[in-house]
Amino acid sequence: MSSGLLFHHIGIACRDIHKTKEFYINMGYTPADVVEDPLQHVKVCFLDKEGAPRVELLAPLDEQSPVQRTLDNVGVAPYHLCYQVKDIDAAIGGLRQQRFLLVSGPVPACAMGDKRVAFLFQKHTGLIELVEE
């Protein structure tokens, strides 16, 4: 099943998207608009650069934000790796067979054009996000 995962982006937990994105802009990245996702309790900004991995900055929208725990424990840090999949339900099933725990989803993500996303965790891998094509 893992062969069906196509790298999409790396998510970075941050306290202030506008301050953090300045670093990436200085590194040659181009930011998209900041989007608020009340369903996932985050503010999101994607940044792209030719020949470099896509970056997603995530900041808490409120106290229920899942990124708050990372910020409280380690500060600004990598949060997850995201992979694009053709069939999110099949991908979740395959990852669950590899002892991944479904943390949330699948739900539509407004920052990704309402494509369905899901988050899974495994203690040897960490947090991953799946986004359906």
Order of alpha helices (4+ residues) and beta strands (2+ residues): beta-alpha-beta-beta-beta-beta-alpha-beta-alpha-beta-beta-beta
